[in-house]
Amino acid sequence: MLGEFGVLLGQASGGQSGSDFSGAPSWLHPFLNEPMAIMIVGGILALILLRLMFKS
């Protein structure tokens, strides 16, 4: 799952070459340009943590 997300992230950052955030790593540009992406990733991480908690 994380591998697929990394591929999507790489494709997204490849299309953000004209970004204003020249100081940030290229893979961070989609997050800086898209606040929704931060919330989506946070939700995914929360779901993973919940599943790990309920497994034990």
C-alpha positions as CSV (number, residue, x, y, z in Angstrom):
1,M,0.0,0.0,0.0
2,L,2.7,2.5,0.9
3,G,4.7,1.4,-2.2
4,E,1.7,2.3,-4.4
5,F,1.3,5.6,-2.6
6,G,5.0,6.4,-3.2
7,V,4.6,5.8,-6.9
8,L,1.6,8.1,-7.0
9,L,3.5,10.7,-5.0
10,G,6.4,10.5,-7.4
11,Q,4.1,11.0,-10.4
12,A,2.5,14.0,-8.7
13,S,5.8,15.6,-7.8
14,G,7.0,15.1,-11.4
15,G,4.2,17.4,-12.6
16,Q,4.9,20.1,-10.0
17,S,8.3,21.2,-11.5
18,G,7.1,24.8,-11.7
19,S,6.4,25.0,-8.0
20,D,7.2,28.0,-5.8
21,F,8.6,25.8,-3.0
22,S,12.2,25.5,-4.4
23,G,13.6,25.0,-0.9
24,A,11.5,21.9,-0.1
25,P,12.2,18.4,-1.5
26,S,10.3,17.7,-4.8
27,W,8.3,14.9,-3.2
28,L,6.9,17.5,-0.7
29,H,5.5,19.9,-3.3
30,P,2.1,18.1,-3.7
31,F,1.6,18.4,0.0
32,L,2.5,22.1,0.2
33,N,0.3,22.9,-2.8
34,E,-2.6,20.7,-1.7
35,P,-3.7,20.9,2.0
36,M,-6.3,18.2,1.3
37,A,-3.5,15.8,0.7
38,I,-2.2,16.3,4.2
39,M,-5.6,15.5,5.7
40,I,-5.9,12.4,3.4
41,V,-2.5,11.1,4.5
42,G,-3.4,11.8,8.1
43,G,-6.6,9.9,7.8
44,I,-4.8,6.9,6.2
45,L,-2.2,6.9,9.0
46,A,-4.9,7.1,11.6
47,L,-6.7,4.1,10.1
48,I,-3.5,2.1,10.1
49,L,-2.9,3.0,13.7
50,L,-6.4,2.0,14.7
51,R,-6.1,-1.4,12.9
52,L,-2.8,-2.1,14.7
53,M,-4.4,-1.2,18.0
54,F,-7.4,-3.5,17.5
55,K,-5.2,-6.4,16.3
56,S,-3.4,-6.7,19.6
